[in-house]
Amino acid sequence: MNNLWNALTRRKTDDVIECESKLARVLNVFDLTALGVGSTLGLGVYVLAGAVAYDKAGPAVTLSFFIAAVASAFAGICYAEFAARVPKAGSAYVYSYVTVGEFVAFTIGWNLILEYVIGTASVASGLSGYFDSLLGKKMSNALGSALPINVSFLGAYPDFLAFAMVLLLTALLAFGVKESSFLNNIFTSVNLITICIVLIAGSINADPNNWFIPVDKVPEGFGKGGFMPYGFAGVMAGAAKCFYGFVGFDCIATTGEEAINPKRNIPLAIVISLIIIFLSYFGVSTVLTMMLPYYDQDPNAPFPTAFESINWNTVKWIVTLGAVFALCTSLLGAMFPLPRVLYAMANDGIIFKKLSVVNNRTQTPLIATIVSGIFASIMALIFDLNQLIDMMSIGTLLAYTIVAICVLVLRYEDDLKAESDEIVLVTASTIFRQLFNFNSYRRPNILSSSITKVSIVLFAVVCIVWCSLDKVYDFGSMPSIVSLSALTVILILIMIIIAMQPISTIELTFKVPLVPVIPCLSVFANLYLMFQLDVFTWIRFLIWIALGYMAYFMYGIWHSTQIQRNRNHIEAAMKLQHQYTNHAFESDAKTNEFNKNNVIEKI
């Protein structure tokens, strides 16, 4: 059991993190920001805003996007600090490998694979559906009648357009990262110009009365009218859906080995891209719901429908063309991180080693790119991805939660250098006093670090209980108010205990402000949004996790390259100790001979 625990918690070492990368460093701040914006501003702007407004939140979709943006911002700030600490490819996978251990790292990496595969397939399907809506459903009707798929959990027909688009993108990414980044920059620029056109044209035709439609004018089945026709529950359900629209900025963090000056440029690009993304979503959802009543929105192609309803056909086709470019760049951004995560995991030996081979000519992980492209294209071809989007969100939210926890662990990590200055006596009295740092320790030590880790675990457990009770009780009822208030007080007390512990003094180019408040809020927000997803999403997610753990315990745990690295470190340490012992013995012998000669001379 001890050996198993050591295997599950073995961590990457500094010499591995600092080793020279095989990938080409060609991406600057503009490239990274364009990658984050391009991968995110796709379905969220051109499809998701109308879909959530239609049957989830109504005009309050703006609040849903705001809540999702806050959760994403907390996660983005935590990602930025990790990028400053560990500039390596692999995103949250590598971050958790360095700080928590191999088992948690594999869990995160497996979830990221799920996120990017489904993300790629869903964007391809969304783009295909967008074309289909513009063609008057001709493509879906023809394929549905000619090649129907009569399986409940698959799509109604094989989506050959989505399949072909993913394969084409795979070939582009395999050709080279700089070439695909250049094309991404062009598409992202067109996307932002299109959004500006939407905001200007939509503002001219906006009618604020569409936010306050009386209940007697609302068609049956579309809520109670007004700003929140589906109530607060609808806003939160919409926020869980809207979170999908913010998935993608974390692909910036996967470029740690291809970014120029990653410790500075990656955090900067994450912050800039999140600001641009939020302003775009908030503005677009505002003008969209003011242009057209929420119950008249088209869930598949809302903007062409909205501009067609006011007879602005020229703007309709401009926006349509821009939307196609935007969905293309979103497809590129969704696909871009997947081979990098596979490359990082394969390079560590916890999945098949062949996936880590970097092609000499293209300087990209070619095999990983091809495998991930084939996997995603098959998903886009045969699966109905409406429910799988929720599955993608749950995996991403778990990854964001682990990142926030790792930030807290690192900030309050035991500083070994402090041992020479401060002697820590671990007794019941010192533990109790250290809860509020009455021991006045200046730097993290074994005691303060352990208290922090236990507090973090308790905080996560209480958050889970809070979210569970919130689902059980009716919102606003007396049992709900009493129990949730008591748990909120406990959460605040735990945050105070964490805040009182001494913080590591390591200098970084970027640090999360207001620690531990922001990481703790990130953990709470992510868990809350996870609990908004339905039980079938949790079942599919647990099945995917079970498959991953089978692969890890049958292959990864035995082939991890960290095993040999640890052996090398032990051998090096033993060799160094042996040299030191020999040197000390020779030094003592020389000293004794010197003293003997001095005595003889005196005699």
Secondary structure as the mmCIF struct_conf table of DSSP 4:
data_model
#
loop_
_struct_conf.conf_type_id
_struct_conf.id
_struct_conf.beg_label_comp_id
_struct_conf.beg_label_asym_id
_struct_conf.beg_label_seq_id
_struct_conf.end_label_comp_id
_struct_conf.end_label_asym_id
_struct_conf.end_label_seq_id
HELX_RH_AL_P HELX_RH_AL_P1 ASN A 2 LEU A 8
TURN_TY1_P TURN_TY1_P1 THR A 9 THR A 9
HELX_RH_AL_P HELX_RH_AL_P2 ASP A 14 ILE A 17
TURN_TY1_P TURN_TY1_P2 GLU A 18 GLU A 18
BEND BEND1 CYS A 19 CYS A 19
HELX_LH_PP_P HELX_LH_PP_P1 GLU A 20 SER A 21
BEND BEND2 LYS A 22 LEU A 23
STRN STRN1 LEU A 27 LEU A 27
HELX_RH_AL_P HELX_RH_AL_P3 VAL A 29 THR A 40
TURN_TY1_P TURN_TY1_P3 LEU A 41 GLY A 42
HELX_RH_AL_P HELX_RH_AL_P4 LEU A 43 LEU A 43
HELX_RH_PI_P HELX_RH_PI_P1 GLY A 44 LEU A 48
HELX_RH_AL_P HELX_RH_AL_P5 ALA A 49 VAL A 52
HELX_RH_PI_P HELX_RH_PI_P2 ALA A 53 ALA A 57
HELX_RH_3T_P HELX_RH_3T_P1 GLY A 58 ALA A 60
HELX_RH_AL_P HELX_RH_AL_P6 VAL A 61 ARG A 85
TURN_TY1_P TURN_TY1_P4 ALA A 89 SER A 91
HELX_RH_AL_P HELX_RH_AL_P7 ALA A 92 THR A 99
TURN_TY1_P TURN_TY1_P5 VAL A 100 VAL A 100
HELX_RH_AL_P HELX_RH_AL_P8 GLU A 102 LEU A 134
TURN_TY1_P TURN_TY1_P6 LEU A 135 LYS A 137
HELX_RH_AL_P HELX_RH_AL_P9 LYS A 138 ALA A 146
BEND BEND3 LEU A 147 LEU A 147
TURN_TY1_P TURN_TY1_P7 SER A 152 PHE A 153
STRN STRN2 LEU A 154 LEU A 154
BEND BEND4 ALA A 156 TYR A 157
HELX_RH_AL_P HELX_RH_AL_P10 PHE A 160 PHE A 175
HELX_RH_AL_P HELX_RH_AL_P11 VAL A 177 ILE A 204
TURN_TY1_P TURN_TY1_P8 ASN A 205 ASN A 205
HELX_RH_3T_P HELX_RH_3T_P2 PRO A 208 TRP A 211
BEND BEND5 PHE A 212 PHE A 212
HELX_RH_3T_P HELX_RH_3T_P3 VAL A 215 LYS A 217
BEND BEND6 VAL A 218 VAL A 218
HELX_LH_PP_P HELX_LH_PP_P2 PRO A 219 PRO A 219
TURN_TY1_P TURN_TY1_P9 GLU A 220 GLY A 221
BEND BEND7 PHE A 222 PHE A 222
TURN_TY1_P TURN_TY1_P10 GLY A 223 LYS A 224
BEND BEND8 GLY A 226 PHE A 227
TURN_TY1_P TURN_TY1_P11 PRO A 229 TYR A 230
HELX_RH_AL_P HELX_RH_AL_P12 GLY A 231 CYS A 242
HELX_RH_3T_P HELX_RH_3T_P4 PHE A 243 PHE A 246
TURN_TY1_P TURN_TY1_P12 VAL A 247 GLY A 248
HELX_RH_3T_P HELX_RH_3T_P5 PHE A 249 THR A 255
TURN_TY1_P TURN_TY1_P13 GLY A 256 GLU A 258
STRN STRN3 ALA A 259 ALA A 259
BEND BEND9 ILE A 260 ASN A 261
HELX_RH_AL_P HELX_RH_AL_P13 PRO A 262 MET A 291
BEND BEND10 LEU A 292 LEU A 292
HELX_RH_3T_P HELX_RH_3T_P6 TYR A 294 ASP A 296
BEND BEND11 PRO A 299 ASN A 300
HELX_RH_AL_P HELX_RH_AL_P14 PRO A 302 SER A 309
TURN_TY1_P TURN_TY1_P14 ILE A 310 ASN A 311
HELX_RH_AL_P HELX_RH_AL_P15 ASN A 313 MET A 335
TURN_TY1_P TURN_TY1_P15 PHE A 336 PHE A 336
HELX_RH_AL_P HELX_RH_AL_P16 PRO A 337 ASN A 347
TURN_TY1_P TURN_TY1_P16 ASP A 348 GLY A 349
BEND BEND12 ILE A 350 ILE A 351
HELX_RH_3T_P HELX_RH_3T_P7 LYS A 353 SER A 356
HELX_LH_PP_P HELX_LH_PP_P3 VAL A 357 ASN A 359
TURN_TY1_P TURN_TY1_P17 ASN A 360 THR A 362
BEND BEND13 THR A 364 THR A 364
HELX_RH_AL_P HELX_RH_AL_P17 LEU A 366 ILE A 382
STRN STRN4 PHE A 383 PHE A 383
TURN_TY1_P TURN_TY1_P18 ASN A 386 GLN A 387
HELX_RH_AL_P HELX_RH_AL_P18 LEU A 388 ARG A 411
TURN_TY1_P TURN_TY1_P19 TYR A 412 TYR A 412
HELX_RH_3T_P HELX_RH_3T_P8 LEU A 416 SER A 420
TURN_TY1_P TURN_TY1_P20 ASP A 421 ASP A 421
HELX_RH_AL_P HELX_RH_AL_P19 ALA A 428 GLN A 434
TURN_TY1_P TURN_TY1_P21 LEU A 435 ASN A 439
BEND BEND14 ARG A 442 ARG A 443
HELX_RH_AL_P HELX_RH_AL_P20 ILE A 446 VAL A 472
BEND BEND15 TYR A 473 TYR A 473
HELX_LH_PP_P HELX_LH_PP_P4 ASP A 474 ASP A 474
TURN_TY1_P TURN_TY1_P22 PHE A 475 GLY A 476
HELX_RH_AL_P HELX_RH_AL_P21 MET A 478 MET A 500
BEND BEND16 GLN A 501 GLN A 501
BEND BEND17 THR A 509 THR A 509
BEND BEND18 PRO A 513 LEU A 514
TURN_TY1_P TURN_TY1_P23 VAL A 515 PRO A 516
HELX_RH_AL_P HELX_RH_AL_P22 VAL A 517 PHE A 531
TURN_TY1_P TURN_TY1_P24 GLN A 532 GLN A 532
BEND BEND19 LEU A 533 LEU A 533
HELX_RH_AL_P HELX_RH_AL_P23 VAL A 535 ALA A 551
HELX_RH_PI_P HELX_RH_PI_P3 TYR A 552 GLY A 556
HELX_RH_AL_P HELX_RH_AL_P24 ILE A 557 HIS A 559
HELX_RH_AL_P HELX_RH_AL_P25 THR A 561 LYS A 602
#
